[in-house]
Amino acid sequence: MLRRYDIRDGAIVPSDGEKSQIMVFINPARDETSYLTSFFKLDEHTLHSALDPDELSRLEFESDHFALIFKRPRNYSSEDQFLFKVSSFGVFVFKEYMIILISEDVPLFDGKQAYKLNSLNDVLLKILYRSISHYLHHLRVINMISDEIEQKVNTSMENKYLINMFTLEKSLVYYLNAINSNATVIERLRNAAAKVGFTAENLEYLEDINIENNQCLKQTEIASNIISSLMDARVSIVSNNLNVSMKNLNALVIAVAVPSFFAGIGGMSEFSMMTNPKHWMLAYPLFLLVMIGLGILTFWVIRKLDRFWK
């Protein structure tokens, strides 16, 4: 899928012309890939790397353009089961136009802009800033999900919520690798500012992007450390909840077993002897009440002894 845009009056607007300044290829098909490699002379390996989620971020310079591969969070859906993934996208910046390759249809140019967009380098920096903001938004969501799961773990006796916590921890590891890889590209852009053609305003904005990325990296590290350090405690809570449940079940079983013993005796022929003075219609209900009372008394004694030993 191909979408075209132009820069007009300091903003990015859709374009219908064939000579657009910005061309966005969303999950390009084979014919579109052939068109990019033959007409625009894009390196085939770099082109495929831009769509590879396992590819590291990097910056490469060619004779007539430079190529940048950056990592961004993938859109989350309920089917992901608390696993937040990352994807790669590529930006190929020529003198008069820009080509963007991305694997999924996501908004690239939304969000606020610190200044008007007057050049392709402005657009590039906006895309990078938007990607970092996407990480920060996902981190807030992960923290909210983590708090909700933690409350459920406190009363749970199953491993389901623990598995969800492990999945969130795995997601943060992916984010750490991606954000750290992006930091390398941002540093390379700062060092190659003259070669890229950044203005003083671009460099100032790039410095803001670098600060945002560092803050994002630190927040991800903190969230990952908190989840990983408390996993053992959460496992112990689930195990303790199960032990308490088994203890209560054992007390209930004992409370039922004691009167069952006497009920078994009462079911023998000796019962007629013990209840001979009384009519059976009166003796049986009395005997049943005694057994129920004995069971309650046994359960109460077990709970009292349990609290005493604590």
C-alpha positions in Angstrom: 0.0 0.0 0.0 1.4 3.4 -1.0 0.4 6.7 0.5 1.7 10.1 -0.7 2.2 13.3 1.3 3.6 16.8 0.7 4.9 19.5 3.0 2.7 22.6 2.8 2.4 25.6 5.1 4.5 23.9 7.7 2.4 20.8 7.9 2.2 17.3 6.2 -0.9 16.9 4.0 -2.0 14.0 1.7 -1.0 14.3 -1.9 -2.4 12.7 -5.1 0.5 13.6 -7.3 3.1 11.2 -8.6 6.0 13.5 -7.6 5.2 13.6 -3.9 7.8 14.6 -1.3 7.0 11.8 1.1 6.0 8.3 0.0 5.0 5.8 2.7 5.0 2.1 1.7 2.9 0.0 4.2 3.9 -3.6 4.1 5.0 -3.4 0.4 4.2 -6.2 -1.9 6.7 -7.9 -4.2 6.0 -5.6 -7.1 6.4 -2.5 -4.9 9.7 -3.9 -3.6 11.0 -4.5 -7.1 9.9 -0.9 -8.0 11.8 0.5 -5.0 15.0 -1.4 -5.9 14.9 -0.8 -9.6 13.6 2.8 -9.9 14.9 4.4 -6.7 18.0 2.2 -6.5 17.4 1.2 -2.9 19.7 -1.4 -1.4 17.7 -4.7 -1.3 19.3 -5.8 2.0 18.6 -2.5 3.7 15.0 -2.5 2.3 14.3 -6.0 3.8 16.0 -5.0 7.0 13.7 -2.1 7.4 10.8 -4.5 7.7 12.5 -7.1 9.9 11.4 -6.8 13.6 14.7 -8.4 14.7 16.9 -5.9 12.9 18.9 -3.5 15.0 18.6 0.3 14.4 21.3 1.8 12.2 22.2 4.7 10.0 23.8 4.2 6.5 24.9 6.7 3.9 24.7 6.1 0.2 25.8 8.2 -2.8 22.5 10.0 -3.2 20.7 9.4 0.1 21.0 8.1 3.6 19.0 5.3 5.1 17.8 5.1 8.7 16.3 2.0 10.4 14.5 2.8 13.7 12.6 0.7 16.2 9.1 1.5 17.3 6.4 -0.3 19.4 3.9 -2.4 17.5 0.2 -1.7 18.0 -1.1 -3.8 20.9 -4.2 -6.0 20.6 -6.0 -8.3 23.0 -4.7 -11.3 21.0 -1.1 -10.5 22.1 -1.9 -11.7 25.6 0.1 -8.9 27.4 3.1 -9.3 25.1 4.1 -5.9 23.8 6.3 -6.3 20.7 8.5 -4.0 18.6 8.9 -3.5 14.9 11.3 -1.8 12.5 10.7 0.9 9.9 13.0 2.4 7.4 13.4 6.0 6.2 15.3 6.7 3.0 16.0 10.5 2.7 16.9 11.8 -0.7 17.6 15.5 -1.6 14.0 16.2 -2.8 11.9 13.3 -1.5 11.7 10.8 1.3 10.6 7.1 1.2 9.3 5.4 4.4 8.9 1.6 4.7 6.7 0.3 7.5 5.2 -3.1 8.2 1.9 -2.0 9.6 -0.5 0.9 9.1 0.1 3.3 11.9 -0.1 7.1 12.2 3.4 8.5 11.7 2.8 12.2 11.5 0.2 12.8 14.3 1.0 14.5 17.6 2.3 18.0 18.4 5.2 19.6 16.6 7.6 22.0 18.3 8.0 24.0 15.1 6.7 24.1 11.6 7.8 21.4 9.1 9.7 23.0 6.3 12.0 20.3 5.2 12.4 16.5 5.0 14.8 16.6 7.9 12.0 18.2 10.0 9.7 15.3 9.0 12.4 12.8 9.9 12.8 14.2 13.4 9.1 14.3 13.9 8.8 10.6 13.1 11.6 9.8 15.5 10.0 11.8 18.3 6.6 10.2 17.6 8.2 6.8 17.9 9.7 7.6 21.3 6.4 9.1 22.5 4.8 5.8 21.5 7.2 3.9 23.9 6.3 6.3 26.7 2.6 5.7 26.2 3.1 1.9 26.2 5.1 2.1 29.4 2.2 3.9 31.2 -0.1 1.1 29.9 2.3 -1.6 31.1 2.5 0.0 34.5 -1.3 0.1 34.8 -1.6 -3.5 33.7 1.1 -4.5 36.2 -0.7 -2.9 39.1 -4.0 -4.6 38.1 -2.3 -8.0 37.8 -0.5 -7.5 41.1 -3.8 -7.0 42.9 -5.2 -10.2 41.4 -2.0 -12.1 42.4 -2.6 -11.2 46.1 -5.7 -13.3 46.1 -4.9 -15.8 43.4 -4.1 -19.5 43.7 -3.4 -20.0 40.0 -0.3 -19.4 37.8 -2.3 -17.5 35.2 -1.5 -14.0 36.6 2.1 -15.0 37.2 2.5 -16.0 33.5 1.0 -12.6 32.6 3.7 -10.9 34.7 6.4 -12.9 33.1 5.0 -11.8 29.7 5.2 -8.2 30.7 8.7 -8.6 31.9 9.6 -10.2 28.5 8.0 -7.2 26.8 10.1 -4.8 28.7 13.3 -6.7 27.7 12.3 -6.2 24.1 11.7 -2.5 24.7 15.1 -2.1 26.5 16.9 -3.6 23.5 15.0 -1.5 21.0 15.4 1.8 22.9 19.0 1.2 23.5 19.5 0.5 19.7 17.6 3.7 18.9 20.0 5.6 21.1 22.9 4.5 18.9 21.2 5.9 15.8 20.4 9.2 17.5 24.0 9.6 18.6 25.1 8.9 15.0 22.8 11.5 13.7 24.3 14.0 16.1 27.8 13.2 15.0 26.8 13.3 11.3 24.7 16.4 11.5 26.7 18.3 8.8 26.5 15.4 6.4 22.8 14.9 6.9 22.2 18.6 6.5 20.7 19.5 9.9 20.1 23.1 10.7 20.7 24.7 14.2 17.0 24.3 14.9 17.2 20.6 13.8 20.1 20.0 16.2 18.2 21.6 19.1 15.2 19.4 18.4 17.5 16.3 18.0 18.9 17.1 21.5 15.4 17.1 22.8 14.8 13.7 21.1 18.0 12.4 22.7 16.8 13.5 26.2 13.4 11.9 25.7 14.9 8.7 24.5 17.3 8.6 27.6 14.3 9.2 29.9 12.4 6.5 28.1 15.3 4.1 28.6 15.5 4.8 32.3 11.8 4.4 32.8 11.9 1.1 31.0 14.8 -0.1 33.1 13.1 0.9 36.3 9.8 -0.9 35.3 11.8 -4.0 34.3 13.7 -4.1 37.5 10.6 -3.6 39.7 8.7 -6.4 37.9 11.7 -8.8 37.9 12.7 -8.1 41.6 9.2 -8.7 42.9 8.5 -11.8 40.9 9.8 -14.1 43.6 7.6 -12.4 46.2 4.6 -12.8 44.0 5.3 -16.5 43.5 5.5 -16.8 47.3 2.2 -15.1 47.7 0.4 -17.4 45.3 2.1 -20.4 47.0 1.0 -19.1 50.4 -2.6 -18.6 49.2 -2.7 -22.2 48.0 -1.3 -23.4 51.4 -3.9 -21.5 53.3 -6.7 -22.9 51.1 -5.3 -26.4 51.6 -5.2 -25.9 55.3 -8.8 -24.8 55.5 -9.8 -27.8 53.3 -7.9 -30.2 55.6 -9.7 -28.7 58.6 -13.0 -29.1 56.9 -12.2 -32.7 56.0 -11.3 -33.5 59.6 -14.4 -31.8 60.9 -16.5 -34.1 58.6 -14.5 -37.2 59.4 -15.0 -37.1 63.2 -18.8 -37.1 63.2 -18.7 -39.6 60.3 -16.9 -42.0 62.6 -19.7 -41.8 65.2 -22.3 -41.9 62.5 -20.8 -45.1 61.2 -21.1 -46.6 64.7 -24.6 -45.3 64.9 -25.5 -47.1 61.7 -24.6 -50.5 63.2 -26.9 -52.7 65.3 -25.6 -51.0 68.5 -27.6 -48.0 67.6 -30.8 -49.8 68.4 -29.4 -50.6 71.8 -28.3 -47.0 72.5 -31.6 -45.5 71.4 -33.9 -48.2 72.8 -35.4 -46.0 75.5 -36.4 -43.4 72.9 -38.6 -43.7 69.8 -36.5 -43.8 66.6 -38.3 -40.7 65.2 -36.9 -38.7 68.1 -33.6 -40.5 68.4 -32.4 -40.1 64.9 -32.8 -36.2 64.7 -31.1 -35.9 68.1 -28.3 -38.1 67.0 -28.0 -36.0 63.7 -27.9 -32.7 65.7 -25.2 -34.2 67.9 -23.1 -35.1 64.9 -23.4 -31.7 63.3 -22.5 -30.0 66.6 -19.5 -32.3 67.0 -18.3 -31.4 63.4 -18.6 -27.7 64.1 -16.8 -28.1 67.4 -14.0 -30.0 65.7 -13.6 -27.4 63.0 -13.6 -24.6 65.6 -10.9 -26.4 67.7 -8.7 -26.9 64.7 -8.9 -23.2 63.7 -8.2 -22.1 67.3 -5.1 -24.4 67.5 -3.9 -23.1 64.1 -4.1 -19.5 65.3 -2.4 -20.4 68.6 0.6 -22.0 66.9 0.9 -18.9 64.7 
